[in-house]
Amino acid sequence: MEGNRWVNIGVQRFDRIREQGAFYIDKTDFIREWWENGSEVTLIARPRRFGKTLNMSMVECFFSNAYAQRGDLFKGLAIWKLEKYRQLQGTFPVIFLSFAKIKASSFEKMEYKITKVIADLYERNSYLLTCGLLSDNEEKYYRSIEPGMGEEVAADAICSMANFMHRYYGRDVIIILDEYDTPMQEAWLGGYWEEAAEFFSSLFNSTFKTNPYLYKGLITGVTRIARESIFTGMNNPDVITVSSDEYATAFGFTEEEVFEALDAAGYSAEKQEVRRWYDGFTFGMHTHIYNPWSIASFIRKHGKYDTYWANTSSNELVNSLIQGGGADIKQAMEKLLQGESIRAEVEEQMVFGQLDGNAHAIWSLLLVTGYLKVEKLERVGEFKRKVYTLALTNMEVRSLFAGMVKGWFGGMAGNSYNNFIRALMLNDVDAMNEFMNKVALQSFSSFDIAKGAAQEDAPERFYHGFVLGLMVELEGRFRITSNRESGFGRYDIMLTPVCREKDCAYIIEFKVHKPLKEKDLGETVANALSQIEEKQYEAGLAAEGFSTKQIKKYGFAFRGKECLIG
């Protein structure tokens, strides 16, 4: 590799990468490891952009009879050094499908796209119509496979194709399904999860369980969907999650591989900073795994640090869960963004129905999708429950979440949140009131988007979203802490400036109006300011050497979506 000349971004076909002589880190030992595993069906869950599609293309190129006599693609690689595997190259009929592009706002649209993928499979194998293999009824059936076909027909269509290929080639079929769970996540976001789960349960049962023409099946995705949701009845597929040791280095780059690539590209001096930005993934017992997309992009972009992996997806599911999550979720995000860790129980098996408001389910999703890393695992209690200490994976992920928080406020008319921050720094109370009311009016609903979220919880959700926004907007300028006293509405925020010659310190107390005790918002503001004095919140600042003039105190009073600052 000369500099960044041969680093291709986004090429997911193994044959093209090898034919072009492009940058490639040898992962072909995965073929041996998978083939020698006795499982009929294997499901491998890995975060996105970890080389799943490229590895599936590699498996297809190795086994598919469509690539017979293409051993040249593997010359010089690990698998080609094993004589018995050379004899296997290009000897099996292979069905390779991908659901990566199945994104739809309704079940009907999703179903159409799935049937289009299956119809394309039949079109690619149209030679079966002219070889004299099919009976009249089978030929009629073959021609009925088209986009928009009925659910019953679609559910058995892949199995039927395996039947035709088995008869034509005289041996059972390898079936590869890439990114199986993309439509699952879309279904949850689109509100048609139950319909989708029923459809895919029938499809996967026919394709991977009751299919007598299946030799081996290989499924990849980001998450492991609960078996009772879509894998009902399947014969115990071998499920490989981020905690499994199997195939731990087959997806993603090891640190040794990354550092060798940096040396070859002339970026040896960047190793420690690359580690800070992009290291942190752990699969099984293997630590220091890197995301291939980020490393390839870093080299391709002449050593520029950026959120390459984070920017390859809309992150809509993660965004909606955190933004609409309750106070406990946002409090935990405050700690994570400050570089601290949280403790949580996680479950690698995803049950989408549990995502709404369930912190454990959300941390589980963030872990399996690569946004969190495990720092420590403890066994707790009589039943040895697994309790994880979790942190944001690396600098790239932290930058992603900072951008996500900015996005919560960035769409407001007139960019009211930024205007509020400027007014706060100028101690302009009138402007603060004007802009804060716009922020509160537009933000309460956006922080209350989770299904089943209680309306009375909206101020608390807003408060913690507001704190996260302060942390992002004022990062590097202030040290931001939020102390949550007992009881709803008794919150305070402290902004401690990094440069006290330039900025003042701020103490902010949030209070929700209590109509039985307070006649108006003005009295609520007065009570907030009194609490700051009574609890002596400024004592810590005074101990650090801040004078009274350097400490600004504000009370924020809320009544519904109305706010008053004083």
Solvent accessible surface area in square Angstrom, and as a share of the most:
residue,aa,sasa,rsa
1,M,71,0.32
2,E,115,0.52
3,G,35,0.33
4,N,27,0.14
5,R,139,0.51
6,W,93,0.33
7,V,1,0.00
8,N,52,0.27
9,I,61,0.31
10,G,41,0.39
11,V,47,0.27
12,Q,79,0.35
13,R,106,0.39
14,F,0,0.00
15,D,7,0.03
16,R,118,0.43
17,I,11,0.06
18,R,69,0.25
19,E,101,0.45
20,Q,95,0.42
21,G,53,0.51
22,A,12,0.09
23,F,38,0.16
24,Y,38,0.15
25,I,26,0.13
26,D,54,0.28
27,K,19,0.08
28,T,0,0.00
29,D,60,0.31
30,F,3,0.01
31,I,0,0.00
32,R,67,0.24
33,E,56,0.25
34,W,1,0.00
35,W,44,0.15
36,E,92,0.41
37,N,37,0.19
38,G,83,0.80
39,S,30,0.19
40,E,86,0.38
41,V,9,0.05
42,T,0,0.00
43,L,1,0.00
44,I,0,0.00
45,A,3,0.03
46,R,0,0.00
47,P,1,0.01
48,R,42,0.15
49,R,81,0.30
50,F,0,0.00
51,G,25,0.25
52,K,4,0.02
53,T,28,0.16
54,L,35,0.17
55,N,5,0.02
56,M,0,0.00
57,S,6,0.04
58,M,0,0.00
59,V,0,0.00
60,E,36,0.16
61,C,1,0.00
62,F,0,0.00
63,F,0,0.00
64,S,5,0.03
65,N,41,0.21
66,A,87,0.67
67,Y,38,0.14
68,A,43,0.34
69,Q,168,0.75
70,R,70,0.26
71,G,9,0.09
72,D,74,0.38
73,L,2,0.01
74,F,0,0.00
75,K,122,0.52
76,G,70,0.67
77,L,13,0.06
78,A,37,0.29
79,I,1,0.00
80,W,33,0.12
81,K,152,0.64
82,L,67,0.33
83,E,103,0.46
84,K,130,0.55
85,Y,2,0.01
86,R,100,0.37
87,Q,121,0.54
88,L,42,0.21
89,Q,18,0.08
90,G,7,0.07
91,T,47,0.27
92,F,2,0.01
93,P,0,0.00
94,V,17,0.10
95,I,1,0.00
96,F,42,0.18
97,L,6,0.03
98,S,45,0.29
99,F,1,0.00
100,A,40,0.31
101,K,177,0.75
102,I,5,0.02
103,K,113,0.48
104,A,11,0.08
105,S,80,0.52
106,S,32,0.21
107,F,16,0.07
108,E,113,0.51
109,K,117,0.49
110,M,0,0.00
111,E,30,0.13
112,Y,113,0.43
113,K,77,0.32
114,I,0,0.00
115,T,0,0.00
116,K,86,0.37
117,V,30,0.17
118,I,0,0.00
119,A,11,0.09
120,D,53,0.27
121,L,3,0.02
122,Y,5,0.02
123,E,123,0.55
124,R,141,0.51
125,N,16,0.08
126,S,46,0.30
127,Y,73,0.28
128,L,0,0.00
129,L,37,0.18
130,T,119,0.69
131,C,55,0.33
132,G,75,0.72
133,L,48,0.24
134,L,24,0.12
135,S,59,0.38
136,D,127,0.66
137,N,120,0.62
138,E,42,0.19
139,E,56,0.25
140,K,154,0.65
141,Y,63,0.24
142,Y,9,0.03
143,R,150,0.55
144,S,51,0.33
145,I,13,0.07
146,E,98,0.44
147,P,47,0.29
148,G,49,0.47
149,M,13,0.06
150,G,38,0.37
151,E,70,0.32
152,E,136,0.61
153,V,54,0.31
154,A,0,0.00
155,A,11,0.09
156,D,72,0.37
157,A,0,0.00
158,I,4,0.02
159,C,22,0.13
160,S,25,0.16
161,M,0,0.00
162,A,0,0.00
163,N,30,0.16
164,F,4,0.02
165,M,9,0.04
166,H,54,0.24
167,R,88,0.32
168,Y,96,0.37
169,Y,80,0.30
170,G,62,0.59
171,R,91,0.33
172,D,42,0.22
173,V,0,0.00
174,I,0,0.00
175,I,1,0.00
176,I,0,0.00
177,L,6,0.03
178,D,0,0.00
179,E,24,0.11
180,Y,0,0.00
181,D,1,0.00
182,T,23,0.13
183,P,0,0.00
184,M,0,0.00
185,Q,36,0.16
186,E,37,0.17
187,A,0,0.00
188,W,23,0.08
189,L,51,0.26
190,G,37,0.36
191,G,59,0.57
192,Y,13,0.05
193,W,31,0.11
194,E,132,0.59
195,E,85,0.38
196,A,0,0.00
197,A,9,0.07
198,E,126,0.57
199,F,4,0.02
200,F,0,0.00
201,S,25,0.16
202,S,55,0.36
203,L,1,0.00
204,F,2,0.01
205,N,47,0.24
206,S,8,0.05
207,T,2,0.01
208,F,6,0.02
209,K,75,0.32
210,T,78,0.45
211,N,10,0.05
212,P,95,0.60
213,Y,56,0.21
214,L,10,0.05
215,Y,97,0.37
216,K,14,0.06
217,G,0,0.00
218,L,0,0.00
219,I,1,0.01
220,T,0,0.00
221,G,0,0.00
222,V,15,0.09
223,T,0,0.00
224,R,68,0.25
225,I,1,0.00
226,A,0,0.00
227,R,95,0.35
228,E,118,0.53
229,S,24,0.15
230,I,1,0.00
231,F,7,0.03
232,T,76,0.44
233,G,32,0.31
234,M,3,0.01
235,N,102,0.52
236,N,115,0.59
237,P,21,0.13
238,D,34,0.17
239,V,36,0.21
240,I,2,0.01
241,T,9,0.05
242,V,15,0.09
243,S,66,0.43
244,S,20,0.13
245,D,78,0.40
246,E,73,0.33
247,Y,3,0.01
248,A,4,0.03
249,T,52,0.30
250,A,9,0.07
251,F,1,0.00
252,G,2,0.02
253,F,20,0.08
254,T,30,0.17
255,E,28,0.12
256,E,124,0.56
257,E,39,0.18
258,V,0,0.00
259,F,36,0.15
260,E,102,0.46
261,A,6,0.05
262,L,0,0.00
263,D,69,0.36
264,A,53,0.41
265,A,9,0.07
266,G,62,0.59
267,Y,45,0.17
268,S,56,0.36
269,A,102,0.79
270,E,54,0.24
271,K,45,0.19
272,Q,115,0.51
273,E,56,0.25
274,V,0,0.00
275,R,83,0.30
276,R,121,0.44
277,W,40,0.14
278,Y,0,0.00
279,D,12,0.06
280,G,12,0.12
281,F,8,0.03
282,T,44,0.26
283,F,3,0.01
284,G,14,0.14
285,M,161,0.72
286,H,81,0.36
287,T,81,0.47
288,H,84,0.38
289,I,2,0.01
290,Y,0,0.00
291,N,1,0.00
292,P,18,0.12
293,W,49,0.17
294,S,0,0.00
295,I,0,0.00
296,A,13,0.10
297,S,5,0.03
298,F,0,0.00
299,I,0,0.00
300,R,95,0.35
301,K,106,0.45
302,H,136,0.61
303,G,16,0.16
304,K,121,0.51
305,Y,55,0.21
306,D,48,0.25
307,T,14,0.08
308,Y,25,0.09
309,W,1,0.00
310,A,2,0.01
311,N,104,0.53
312,T,38,0.22
313,S,44,0.28
314,S,95,0.61
315,N,16,0.08
316,E,94,0.42
317,L,9,0.05
318,V,9,0.05
319,N,45,0.23
320,S,28,0.18
321,L,11,0.05
322,I,2,0.01
323,Q,19,0.09
324,G,0,0.00
325,G,1,0.01
326,G,12,0.11
327,A,10,0.08
328,D,86,0.44
329,I,0,0.00
330,K,0,0.00
331,Q,53,0.23
332,A,14,0.11
333,M,2,0.01
334,E,7,0.03
335,K,81,0.34
336,L,2,0.01
337,L,11,0.05
338,Q,74,0.33
339,G,62,0.59
340,E,81,0.36
341,S,37,0.24
342,I,14,0.07
343,R,145,0.53
344,A,6,0.05
345,E,59,0.26
346,V,21,0.12
347,E,105,0.47
348,E,31,0.14
349,Q,43,0.19
350,M,2,0.01
351,V,42,0.24
352,F,1,0.00
353,G,59,0.57
354,Q,95,0.42
355,L,0,0.00
356,D,48,0.25
357,G,49,0.47
358,N,54,0.28
359,A,22,0.17
360,H,93,0.42
361,A,12,0.09
362,I,2,0.01
363,W,10,0.04
364,S,2,0.01
365,L,1,0.00
366,L,1,0.01
367,L,15,0.08
368,V,5,0.03
369,T,13,0.07
370,G,3,0.02
371,Y,5,0.02
372,L,5,0.02
373,K,57,0.24
374,V,50,0.29
375,E,100,0.45
376,K,118,0.50
377,L,85,0.42
378,E,48,0.21
379,R,138,0.50
380,V,46,0.27
381,G,48,0.46
382,E,153,0.69
383,F,172,0.72
384,K,119,0.51
385,R,106,0.39
386,K,87,0.37
387,V,11,0.06
388,Y,21,0.08
389,T,19,0.11
390,L,0,0.00
391,A,10,0.07
392,L,17,0.09
393,T,2,0.01
394,N,17,0.08
395,M,47,0.21
396,E,1,0.01
397,V,0,0.00
398,R,72,0.26
399,S,43,0.27
400,L,20,0.10
401,F,2,0.01
402,A,21,0.16
403,G,40,0.38
404,M,19,0.09
405,V,3,0.02
406,K,100,0.43
407,G,52,0.50
408,W,19,0.07
409,F,5,0.02
410,G,47,0.45
411,G,75,0.72
412,M,15,0.07
413,A,77,0.60
414,G,61,0.59
415,N,56,0.29
416,S,1,0.01
417,Y,3,0.01
418,N,38,0.20
419,N,32,0.16
420,F,0,0.00
421,I,13,0.07
422,R,134,0.49
423,A,5,0.04
424,L,0,0.00
425,M,31,0.14
426,L,138,0.69
427,N,54,0.28
428,D,61,0.32
429,V,55,0.31
430,D,119,0.62
431,A,20,0.16
432,M,0,0.00
433,N,26,0.13
434,E,95,0.43
435,F,41,0.17
436,M,0,0.00
437,N,46,0.24
438,K,85,0.36
439,V,0,0.00
440,A,0,0.00
441,L,105,0.52
442,Q,68,0.30
443,S,0,0.00
444,F,6,0.02
445,S,66,0.42
446,S,27,0.18
447,F,1,0.00
448,D,34,0.17
449,I,83,0.42
450,A,20,0.16
451,K,117,0.49
452,G,85,0.82
453,A,25,0.20
454,A,43,0.34
455,Q,122,0.54
456,E,135,0.60
457,D,30,0.15
458,A,1,0.01
459,P,24,0.15
460,E,37,0.16
461,R,16,0.06
462,F,1,0.01
463,Y,2,0.01
464,H,0,0.00
465,G,0,0.00
466,F,0,0.00
467,V,1,0.01
468,L,1,0.00
469,G,1,0.01
470,L,0,0.00
471,M,18,0.08
472,V,15,0.08
473,E,58,0.26
474,L,7,0.03
475,E,104,0.47
476,G,62,0.60
477,R,84,0.31
478,F,10,0.04
479,R,127,0.46
480,I,8,0.04
481,T,54,0.32
482,S,18,0.12
483,N,66,0.34
484,R,77,0.28
485,E,59,0.26
486,S,86,0.55
487,G,52,0.50
488,F,96,0.40
489,G,4,0.04
490,R,77,0.28
491,Y,13,0.05
492,D,0,0.00
493,I,0,0.00
494,M,29,0.13
495,L,0,0.00
496,T,6,0.03
497,P,10,0.06
498,V,108,0.62
499,C,57,0.34
500,R,86,0.31
501,E,150,0.67
502,K,146,0.62
503,D,13,0.07
504,C,34,0.20
505,A,0,0.00
506,Y,4,0.02
507,I,0,0.00
508,I,0,0.00
509,E,0,0.00
510,F,7,0.03
511,K,26,0.11
512,V,40,0.23
513,H,18,0.08
514,K,97,0.41
515,P,103,0.65
516,L,177,0.88
517,K,156,0.66
518,E,12,0.05
519,K,170,0.72
520,D,57,0.30
521,L,9,0.04
522,G,34,0.33
523,E,58,0.26
524,T,0,0.00
525,V,10,0.06
526,A,50,0.39
527,N,58,0.30
528,A,0,0.00
529,L,57,0.28
530,S,50,0.32
531,Q,16,0.07
532,I,2,0.01
533,E,93,0.42
534,E,136,0.61
535,K,79,0.33
536,Q,123,0.55
537,Y,25,0.10
538,E,42,0.19
539,A,55,0.42
540,G,41,0.40
541,L,1,0.00
542,A,55,0.42
543,A,91,0.71
544,E,79,0.35
545,G,50,0.48
546,F,10,0.04
547,S,57,0.37
548,T,105,0.61
549,K,177,0.75
550,Q,47,0.21
551,I,12,0.06
552,K,62,0.26
553,K,52,0.22
554,Y,14,0.05
555,G,0,0.00
556,F,0,0.00
557,A,0,0.00
558,F,6,0.02
559,R,101,0.37
560,G,53,0.51
561,K,83,0.35
562,E,80,0.36
563,C,5,0.03
564,L,65,0.32
565,I,5,0.02
566,G,34,0.33
